[in-house]
Amino acid sequence: ILIVGGLNGGDQGLNTADRYNLIAGAFDCSGLGGVNPTTGACNVVMNNFRYNPSVVALQNGDLLVAGGNGPGGGGVVCYNTAELYKPATNTFVTTGSMIDAHCWPASGTLLNDGRVLIAGGEDATAGSTPNADLYDPVSGTFSCDGLGGLNSTTGYCNNVMTDKRYLHTATLLQNGQVL
């Protein structure tokens, strides 16, 4: 089990990753470059300091870590960026950026076709948002394909949720729709 980001005791975002080893019943840094003797954290870390990102396991075994919040300019920033944890190489690599910034806590849902729907959360103004983005792991990009295209007036996807939501759930139904 991979645990990424979070907040430290001083409410600062973390870029660290930890692994919980089910067999040993303990946390360790195996597969994450061992323990850094200076920080005590694992050596393999995310590219950004993030807390409350959407984390979704992809069909190829990679993990998509999208959005969330982080430190910036004396305050908190809302990320539209994303990165992948690649277990085959034990690395974090950047991938496409979302159309909208989805701060804590947006939902992330793996769709039947392998794409990921990121929906809701807070936006960059700290208000809840109805917006959604689709991530395509084949192209490594987010787009509005399948969400009615890009709205030239708002700059976001045309098809959005009917209400602004955060702290919500999103469930993939057997018919492929997301509730």
N, C-alpha and C positions, 0 to 999 in steps of 0.2 A: 504494500500500500504506500503510495507516494503522497506526501503532504507538502504543499508548496505555500510560500508566503505567510501572511498573517501580520500581527502586530506584536511588537515587543512590549515590555513593561512600561516603556515611555511613550506609548502610542505612536511609534515609528514603524512604517511599513518594512517588511523583510523581503529579501530576495532569496532566502534560504530554502532548501528542500531537505526533507527527512524521509527516511524509508522505514516503515514498520515491517519487520520480518515476522511473518505469521508462524513459521516453524520454530524460530528461537523465542518468540513471544516478547520481542524487545525492539527498540529503535536502534538503527545502525546506519552507517554511511556506505555500506557495500553497494557497489554500482554507482555511487555518487562521489567517487574520487577519494574516499577515505576522509578522515577527520583533519580539519585544518587546525594545527596546534596553537595558532594565535587566537582564533575566534571560537574554537570548539565546535563549530558548525561543519557540515559536509563541504568538501571542496567544490563540488558542482553546484552552481547556483543559477537562478533565473537571470535574465538580462535586465529585468526591471524589478524594483521593490514594489510588491503588490500585496494588497489585502482585499479579500472578498472578490476575487476573480471568479468567472465561470470556468469550471474545469470539466472537460468531457473526454472520455476515452473514445478514440477513433477506432474504426474497424481494422486498421492496420497495426494497432497496438500503441501508437503514439498517443500522447495526451495533449489536448488543446487547452491552453491557459489564456483566457481572453478577458480583456477589460479589467475591471476592479479599480481600486484607488491606490494612490502612492503619494510620496512626499514631493513637494515642488514649490519653489519660490516662497518659502515661509508659510505655506498652507498645504492644502490637499489638492491633488489633481485627479481628474477622472481620465482613465486611459481608454483610448480606442485601439490600442495596440494589442497584439497577441503573440504568443510564442508556443512552440511545441517542445515537449519533453520527448526525446527519442530514446527509448530503452535499449535499442540495439547498439547505440553508441554512447549512451549515458551522457547526453548533452541536451542543452536547451538551445534552440535556434529560433530566430525571429521569423514570423510569417506575416501574412497580410494584415492590414489595419481595417477595422470596422468602419462602416459608413457613419455610424453614430457612436459616441462614447457610452459604454454601458458600465456604469459604476455599480457599486454594491446594491443589493445583490440581484443581478439579472439571472434569468434562467438560461441554461444551456441544455439542448436536447439533441441527441443523435437521431437523425432521421433514417428511414429504411434504405435510402439511396446512398448513405454515407456522409451526406452533408450535415452540418450542425446549425440549428436555429438558436440564435442568441436573442432573447426578447426581454424588454422592460428593464427594470433597475432604475437607478438614478442617472440623470444626464449630467453634463458638465456644469449646470447651474444648481445642482443639488436638488432638483425637482424630479419627481417620478416621471417616467417616460412610457409611451405606448409603442415606441419604435422597435423594430426588429431588423436583424441582419442574418444572412446565410453565409456560412463558411464552406467552401469547397476544398477538401483536402487534396484533390488531384491538382488543382491550379494553385493552391495555397493562397487564395484570395477570398475576401468577403464581397458580396454583391447583393443586388436587389433582384437577381434572376429568380423567378418563382415567387416574388413578393410584389408583383405588379410593376416592376421597373422603378427607376429613380424619379422622384417627384422634383421637377425643375424649380418649383417654388420653395419647397421646404429643404431640399437637399437630402432628404431621407427617402426610404422606400415607400411606395404608395400604399401597400397593404400593411397596416399596423393593427395592434390590438384595439378593441373598442374603448378600453379604459387604460389609464396610466396605472402601472403596477410595479411594485417592488416587494421583496419578501414573499413572492408568489412561487407556486410550483408550476411545472409544465410536464405533462405526461403524454408520451407517445401512445396513441391508441392503436388497436390491431388493424384498423383501416388506413393507417399511415397519417392520420390527422393528429394534431397536437392540441390537447385540452389545456 
